[in-house]
């Protein structure tokens, strides 16, 4: 019985040892590869998080900006719509973790597990904020029918605070996301390196802001807050657009490995004919 052999890791050894048809890196594929599909799904989900988070900030504004919302005129349906948009954001960010997991795992399994875990934590924490918003609308309806609406005020303010902290802690897990996803993308050259570099460099700034907010040294809406989130707004938007319209780079070691495997598994005579050569080092 012959022993089983293991294929070399696509990042560590493919470009140095495996013969590959030079036409694989240059010719256009007649159908979308699995990596292109993964990039498309991941990119769309990244853009979906923008739609969800921006929509939530706009429609939930009356409750977020007014600590006395439960005893005021209220806008319960609008706030509830904001909660729905926030759930869209949660769906998108968890979907990003699931969609990109298989690709990141080929670069580094630890980074893949860490990225997915941070996305799940982010989604769970933001969902706590969604529940707080919905509870505020329920409390507002109860206060409107109560003889002494002021008694509902402390609970209403506490729920708004819960939502605020859920966004501070959960929403800003983007820093850890960037460290793990950005490192994998940078190492594997799956996208232009300036895109993940922006997230990697900005991560310590955002982490510092979160710690400062917890300690009461800064807070949402400050100049420091704007400086901290700006790199992440650009990095996630650029990544989402690139993955959606461009996909992973075709000359990255992982993409070359997949295309070579497809060519080797194709029936005889269907693989592209060309000159076998070794790909240059990444």
N, C-alpha and C positions, 0 to 999 in steps of 0.2 A: 504494500500500500504506500503510495507516494504521500509525502508530507504536504501540507497546505502552505502556500506562499502568500505573503502579504504585499499588496501594492505599496510603493513608496508614497509618503505624504506629499500632496500636491504642492505645498509651499516649500518644503525642505529639500526635496530631491527631484521633482519632476523636471525642472528646467536644466538640471545638470546631467542627468543620466538617461532620460527616456528619449528614444528617437521619435521624432514627430515630423509629419509632412509639413513643409513650409507653407503650403497653400492653406493649411488649417487656420493660420493666424491672419490671413488676408482675405480669403474669399468670403462672399456673403452666403450665409446659410439659408436654404430655402424655407426653413421653418424655425420657429422660435425655440431656443434652447431652454432647458430647465432653469438656468441661471438668469436668463432674460425674463422669464415668467416671474421668478422670485423677486427680481429687482422691480418689475412693474407693480406687483402686488405691494411690496414694501413701500415703494414711492407713493402710490395712491393712498395707502394708509397713513403715511407721514403727513400728506397734505390734508387728509381727513381730520387729523388732530388739530390742525390750524382752524378749520371750519368749526369744529366742535368747541374749542377753547375760546375763540373770539366770539362766537355766537353766545356762549354761556356768559361771558363777561358783559355783553351788551344787554341781553334780556334779563339776566338776574340782577342787573344794576340797582333797581329800586330797593331790593332787600339788602344787598351788600353795602350800599352807601348810606343807609338810614338805620341807625341802631334802634330807633323807635318804630320800626316798620309795623310791628304787630298791633300798635294802637293807632296807626295812621290810616289813610284811605286805602292804601295797599294796591297791588297789581298782581294778584295771585296767579292768574293765567299766564301772564308774561314771565313771572318768576319760574313757574312750572315749565314753560318752554325753555327757559335757560337751563333748567335741570336736565331736560332732554338733550340739549346740545352738549352738556357736560358728559352725559352718558355716551354720546357719539364720540367725544374725545377719548373716553375710557376704552371704548371698543377699538378705536384706531391705534392707541398706543400699545395695548396688549397685543393687538394683531401684528404690529410691527415686530414685537419681540418673537412671536411665533413664526412669522414669515421669514425673518432673517436668521433664525437660529441655525438652520442647517448649513448655511453658507459660513457663518462665523465659526461654527464648530470645526470646519475644515482648516481654519487658521489656528484656532486655539480653543480647546473645549472649555477651559476655565472661563475665558472671556464670554463664550456663548451662554454658559449657565448663568454667569453673573449678570449679563445683559438681560436675559429673559426674567431672572428673579427680580431685578430692579424695576422692570416694566410691570410685573405683577404687583409688586409692592406699591408702585406709583398709582396703578389703576385702583387698587383696593383703598388706598388712602383718599384719593379723590372721590371715590364712591361714598365714603363717609361724609364728605362735604355735600354731595348730592342729597343724601338722606336728610342732612341738616336743613338744606334749602326747602325741601318738601315739608319738613316738620314746621318750619317757620310759616309757610302758607296755611297749614292746618291750624297753627296757633293763632294766626291772624283771624281766621274765620270764627274760632271759638271766642276770641276777645271781642269781636264785633257783636256777638250775641250776649255777652256777659254784662252784668250790672256794673262791675268795677273792672274795666279793661286794664287798668294800670297794674293789676296783680300779675298779668301775663308778661309784663315788660322784662323782668330779670331773665326769665326763661328764653324769651325771644332774643335778647342780646347775647346770651350764652350760646345759642344755636348759631348765630351769625359769627361769633368768635370761633366756633368749631369749624365752620366752613372756611374761614380765613386761614386758620392753621393747617387745615387739610391741603390747601393750595400751596402754602409756604413749604410744608414738608413734602407732600406728595408731588406737586407740580414741578418742584425744583429738584426732583430726582434726575432731571435731565443732565445734571452735572455728572452723576455716576454713569448714566447711560452713555454720555459722550466719551468718558474715559475708556469704557470697555468697547463699545461699537467703533468709536473713532480709532482706537489703537488697532483693532482688527482690520478695518478698512485701510488704514495707513500702511500697515505692515504688508498686507496682501496686494496693495496697489489696485484695489477694486474700483476706486473712483479717483479723480484727481486729488493729489495729496493736500492741497490747500484747504479743501472742504473739511476733512476730518481734523486737520491741524487746528482749525479755528475752534472746533469743539474741545479739543484736548487742552489748548492754551486757556480757553475761557472757563474750563471746569473749576480750577482753584478759586477764581474770582467769585463764581456763583456759590460755591461751598462756603466761602468766607462770609458772603452776605447772609446766607441761611443761618450760620452760627451766630453772626452779629444780631440777627433778628430775634433768635431764641433768647439771647442774653439781654435784649432790650437796647442794644447800641445803635440799631438802625431799624428800618421797617419798610413795608410796601409803599411805593410812591415816592421814595427818596431818590436823589441823584445817583447814589450808590446802586440802588435797585435797577435803575435804567442801564447803568454801565454794566452791571452783572448779567442782565438778561439779553442785552443786545447781541453779543456773539452767538448765543444759542438760537435766537430768532433767525439770524442769518444762516447758521450752520444747518439747522433742521430744515429750513425752507430750501436752501440750496441742495441739500441731500435729497429731499423729496422730489424736487424738480428734476434733478439729474437721474435718479433711479427711474422715474416715470418716463422720461423722454429719451434718455441715453442708455440706461442700464449699466451693468458692471462692464468695466473695460475689457474688450475682447483680447487684449494682449497680456492680461494678468495671468499669472501662473495657474490659478484655479480654473479660469475659463479655458485656457489651453489644455489643461488636463482633462476637462470634461469633453472637449471636442475630440481629443485624441482617443479617449475611451469609446466615444460614439463611433469613430471611424474604425477602430479595431473590432468592435462588436457588429459592424454592418456586414451583410452577406458579401461574399467574394465578388469583386467586380464593381461594387457600389461605392466603396471608399474612394475618395478623390485620389487620383494618381498624381504623384509629384516626386520630388527629390527628398529622400529622408535626410534629416539633419537634426542636430541638437539645438534646442532653443538656447538663446543667450541667457546669462544669469540675470535675475530680476533686479 
